Amino acid sequence: MTHIALAGGALLILIGVWGMLTKKNIIRIIIGFSLFDTGLHVVLVGLGHLKNRTAPIIDSDLPREAAASRVVDPVPQAIVLTAIVIGLAVTAVLLAFALKLYQSRKTLDISELREGNND
């Protein structure tokens, strides 16, 4: 199952990079960034998974002395949750920038945008 997550995440990363580098529409570039970001999250969660381990919840079913060898490290999941929030904020800022750019220049094609060309 981990291999599927890593392969799927790598595929999302590649599609995202391809979208960011080859598209000329700003909205499509932002979608490529979001795919890239999501792929990184999937890869990080896949790398943090350890086979035959349980959630890091210590209760009566899992004694404290056995916890260190039987639980998954919760840090990768916490980092991914933080990265999701940051990615959402960056995407919102990029979309707001694209909206303002369209309102001022009436285009989202990056080949038509030049600095100082405000006609």
C-alpha positions in Angstrom: 0.0 0.0 0.0 2.9 2.4 0.7 4.2 1.9 -2.8 0.9 2.9 -4.3 0.9 6.1 -2.2 4.5 6.9 -3.2 3.9 6.2 -6.8 0.6 8.2 -6.8 2.3 11.1 -5.0 5.3 11.1 -7.5 2.8 11.1 -10.4 1.0 14.1 -8.9 4.3 15.9 -8.4 5.3 15.2 -12.1 1.9 16.4 -13.4 2.1 19.5 -11.3 5.6 20.4 -12.4 4.6 19.8 -16.0 1.5 22.0 -15.6 3.6 24.8 -14.0 6.3 24.7 -16.6 4.3 24.2 -19.8 1.1 26.1 -19.4 0.7 29.8 -20.2 -2.7 30.4 -18.4 -2.1 31.6 -14.8 -5.1 29.5 -13.5 -3.6 26.4 -15.0 -0.3 27.2 -13.4 -2.0 27.6 -10.1 -3.7 24.2 -10.6 -0.3 22.7 -11.4 1.1 24.1 -8.1 -1.8 22.6 -6.2 -1.2 19.2 -7.8 2.5 19.5 -7.0 1.7 20.4 -3.4 -0.8 17.6 -2.9 1.7 15.1 -4.4 4.3 16.2 -1.8 1.7 15.7 1.0 1.0 12.2 -0.3 4.7 11.3 -0.5 5.4 12.6 3.0 2.5 10.6 4.5 3.7 7.5 2.5 7.2 7.9 3.8 6.0 8.3 7.4 4.0 5.1 7.3 5.5 2.1 9.0 4.1 -1.4 8.3 2.5 -3.3 11.2 2.4 -0.3 13.5 -0.5 1.3 15.2 -1.7 4.9 15.9 0.3 6.8 18.6 -2.5 6.5 21.2 -1.4 5.0 24.4 -4.2 3.4 26.3 -4.9 0.2 28.2 -4.5 -1.9 25.0 -1.0 -0.6 24.4 1.2 -0.5 27.5 3.7 2.3 27.8 6.8 0.0 27.7 5.7 -1.4 24.3 4.6 1.9 22.8 8.0 2.9 21.4 8.3 -0.2 19.3 4.7 -0.5 18.2 3.5 3.0 17.2 3.9 5.2 14.2 5.8 8.5 14.5 3.1 11.3 14.5 5.5 14.0 13.3 5.2 13.4 9.6 1.4 13.6 9.8 1.6 16.8 11.8 4.0 18.3 9.3 1.7 17.4 6.4 -1.3 19.0 8.2 0.7 22.2 8.6 1.8 22.0 5.0 -1.9 21.6 3.9 -2.9 24.8 5.6 0.1 26.7 4.2 -0.6 25.3 0.7 -4.2 26.4 1.0 -3.2 29.9 2.0 -0.6 30.2 -0.8 -3.2 29.0 -3.3 -5.7 31.6 -2.1 -3.1 34.3 -2.4 -2.2 33.1 -5.9 -5.9 33.1 -7.0 -6.4 36.6 -5.5 -3.3 37.8 -7.4 -4.7 36.2 -10.7 -8.1 37.9 -10.1 -6.4 41.3 -9.6 -4.2 40.7 -12.6 -7.2 39.9 -14.8 -9.1 42.9 -13.6 -6.2 45.2 -14.5 -4.8 43.6 -17.6 -7.9 41.7 -19.0 -5.8 38.6 -19.6 -4.4 35.6 -17.8 -2.0 34.6 -20.5 1.6 35.1 -19.2 3.0 35.6 -22.7 0.9 38.7 -23.0 2.0 40.2 -19.7 5.1 42.3 -19.6 6.3 44.6 -16.8 5.5 48.2 -17.5 3.0 47.3 -20.2 -0.2 48.6 -18.7 -2.3 49.4 -21.8 
